[in-house]
Amino acid sequence: MELMKKFKLFSDFKPKGDQTKAIQELYEGLEKKAKHQVLMGVTGSGKTFTIANLIEKALRPVLVISHNKTLAAQLYQEFRHFFPENSIEYFVSYYDYYQPEAYIPATNTFIAKEATINDEIDRLRLCATNSLFQRRDVIIVASVSCIYGIGSPETYYSMSFTLEKNQDITRKSILKNLVDIQYEREETNFRRGTFRVRGDVIEVFPSYEEFAYRIELDESKIIKISSIDPLLGKILDSFDKILIYPRTFFSTPHSIKKRI
């Protein structure tokens, strides 16, 4: 995990009026580990800006919980504007549509559960989780969806694996590691959560990224690691080391499966 990187607030404005006092009092409350603090203000009084200044001063990871997706999306965009150099993530329910299962006794009718998952929101949820493992300058903007369990963080992190330039590893071992964390081999429909193989070149499209990785091997040694455009195949950047996380939150190690 990286050392704590400072939050850097970008704004053309400075705290004015009661904002300066509110920032200081809220900060003192955090230092004293106050259990509850309330920032009050009318609409348009700069409460989000006040909290942004507090975040910069407090220097700790932040969870912002909103009572609905609309407000969460608004806050997500505002914090991205205030902190463009830090990690601002979005964690809300990934269901576009959800019909719970039901039973109607009068007609003896059972209605099966039906749901539609938003693929982009699923990616953002995974990206938010991975950011917490990688760095400390993180603001997670979430709905109440974040209070529900998504599995063990230790189990999820333990299943990730590292690939490095000049690492001695066989193609078969890399493919096995990918399958173990639920990535699927797909040669034609290359999409998030899949990988494809072309000779000694393996391309992996992480479920939490907008780009794919290309791992090039020479016999049993990694000679190059690049990020690529998954559609065009254009090289975007090169890396000496990458960490690949499981495709979903619900990956389970073989040791636990055997006990079950």
JOFEN-V471054 format. One record per pair of residues at least 24 apart in sequence whose C-alpha atoms are under 10 Angstrom apart, sorted by the first residue. I is the first residue (numbers start at 1). J is the second residue. Records with the same first field share a line. If there is no record, write none. Layout:
I = J  J
This chain:
1 = 131  132  133  134  135  136
2 = 133  134  135  136  137
3 = 134  135  136  137
4 = 59  60  61  135  136  137  138
5 = 59  60  85  86  135  136  137  138
6 = 55  56  57  58  59  60  85  86  136  137
7 = 52  53  55  56  57  58  59  60  61  82  83  84  85  86  87  136  137  138  139
8 = 52  53  55  56  57  59  82  83  84  85  86  137
9 = 49  52  53  55  56  57  79  80  81  82  83  84  85  86
10 = 52  53  79  80  81  82  83  84  85
11 = 49  53  81  82  83
13 = 49
14 = 49  50  53
15 = 46  49  50  53
16 = 46  50
18 = 45  50
19 = 45  46  47  49  50  51  53
20 = 50  53  54
21 = 50
22 = 47  50  51  54
23 = 49  50  51  52  53  54  55  57  58
24 = 53  54  57
25 = 54
26 = 50  51  54  58
27 = 51  53  54  55  57  58
28 = 58
30 = 54  58
31 = 58
48 = 75  78  79  82
49 = 78  79  82
51 = 79
52 = 78  79  82  83
53 = 82
55 = 137  139
56 = 82  83  137
59 = 136  137  138
60 = 136  137  138  139
61 = 87  132  135  136  137  138  139  140
62 = 88  136  137  138  139  140  141
63 = 89  91  138  139  140  141  142  146
64 = 90  91  139  140  141  142  143
65 = 91  92  140  141  142  143  144  145  146  147
66 = 92  141  142  143  144  145
67 = 142  143  144  145
68 = 92  93  142  143  144  145
69 = 93  141  142  143  144  145
70 = 143
71 = 141  142  143
72 = 140  141  142  143
73 = 141  142  143
74 = 141
75 = 141  142
76 = 139  140  141  142
77 = 141
79 = 139  140  141
80 = 139
83 = 137  138  139
85 = 137
86 = 135  136  137  138  139
87 = 127  128  131  132  135  136  137  138  139  140
88 = 128  131  137  138  139  140  141
89 = 124  125  126  127  128  129  131  132  138  139  140  141  142
90 = 121  122  123  124  125  126  127  128  129  139  140  141  142  143
91 = 121  122  123  124  125  126  127  128  129  140  141  142  143  144  145  146
92 = 121  122  124  125  140  141  142  143  144  145  146
93 = 117  118  121  122  125  142  143  144  145  146
94 = 118  119  120  121  122  123  124  125  145
95 = 119  121  122
96 = 121
119 = 192  207
120 = 207  208  209  210
121 = 208
122 = 207  208  248
123 = 192  193  206  207  208  209  210  247  248
124 = 207  208  209  210
125 = 208  249
126 = 206  207  208  209  245  246  247  248  249
127 = 206  207  208  209  245
128 = 208
129 = 153  156  157  208  249
130 = 156  157  208  244  245  246
133 = 157
134 = 243
149 = 249
150 = 248  249  250
151 = 249  250  251  252
152 = 249  250  251  252
153 = 249
155 = 249  250  251  252  253  256
156 = 181  245  246  247  248  249  250  251  252  253
157 = 244  245  246  249
158 = 245  246  252  253
159 = 244  245  246  251  252  253  254
160 = 243  244  245  246  247
161 = 242  243  244  245  246
162 = 241  242  243  244  245
163 = 215  222  225  239  240  241  242  243  244
164 = 215  221  222  223  224  225  239  240  241  242  243
165 = 215  216  217  221  222  223  224  225  239  240  241  242
166 = 217  218  220  221  222  223  224  225  240  241
167 = 217  220  221  222  223  224  240  241
168 = 217  218  219  220  221  222  223
169 = 217  219  220  221  222
170 = 200  217  218  219  220  221  222
171 = 197  199  200  201  202  215  216  217  218  219  220  221  222
172 = 220
173 = 220
174 = 202  215
175 = 202  204
177 = 244  246
178 = 204  244  245  246  247
179 = 246  247
180 = 246  247  251  252  253  254
181 = 244  245  246  247  248  249  250  251  252  253
182 = 246  247  248  250  251  252
183 = 207  246  247  248
184 = 247
190 = 230  231
191 = 230  231
192 = 230  247
193 = 246  247  248
194 = 247
201 = 225
203 = 227  228  230  233
204 = 228  230  244
205 = 229  230  244  247
206 = 244  245  246  247
207 = 244  245  246  247  248
208 = 244  245  246  247  248
211 = 235  236
212 = 236
213 = 237  238  239  242  244
214 = 238
215 = 239
